[in-house]
Amino acid sequence: MSAIEDIFIDISVVLGSTNIPVRQILRMGRGAMIPLDSSHDDPSLVYVNGKLVAKGRVLVNEDVMSLEITTIVKRGAF
């Protein structure tokens, strides 16, 4: 077994973002929708330990979601 196999990393996939006031969130109920600043054609962003490393697209197959990596972000690009 490799020495790095037991090291954990934090991976986040960001579909989009928005900026809304807390009062709007407090008024939301079940089924409320939050509009994001991206469309379905925009790539999702992949962060590893808080650093952008890749872009991809979300795939859905029945009840399983996955992410297809489409671009690796070069260091210093962002």
N, C-alpha and C positions, 0 to 999 in steps of 0.2 A: 504494500500500500504506500502511495506517495505521501510525503509529509504535508502536502497542501490539500489533500482530499477532504480533510475535516474542517477546513476554514470556511466560515459562512460569510456571504456577502449580502448586502441589501439591494434588491433590484426593484425599481419602480417603473411602471409603464404609464405614461401620461397621455391621455386621449385628447385633452384640451384643458383650458382654464377659463376662469371668469373672475370678476370682481363685483360682489354684491354686498349690500349692507346687511348687518346682522338682523335687523327688523324684518327683512324679507325672508330670511331663513326661518325665523321664529314663527312666521305666518304659514309656512309650508306644511302641508299635510301629506298623507300617503298618496302617491301617484304624482306628486308635484315634479315638474321638470325644471332643470337648471340649464339654460342655454350656455354652450361653450363657444370659445372663440375659434373653433375649427370646424371644418366640414368632414363628411365621411370620406372624402378623397385625400385629406391631409394625412401625413404620416403620424403615427404615434411615436413618442420620444421615449427612449430607454435610458434610464439612469442607473448606474452602478455606484453605490456608496456616494450618492449625491452628484456624480459627474456624468454628463451626457456622453454616451458611448456609441449609441446606434439609433437608427430610425427604422420603423417597420410598419406593418399593417396587421390589423386584428382580423383573425379568421374565426368563423363560427361553424362548427360541424355538429349538428343536433344540439346537445347540451354542453359541448366542450368548446371553450374559447382558447385560442392560442395566438401567438404573435410570430409572424414571419419577418425576420430581419431582412431589410432591403438595402440598408446603407450602414456602413461602419463610419462613425465620425472620427476624423483625424484629430490628433492632439492639437490644441491651439485653434481649432476651427470656430469654437464658441467661447 
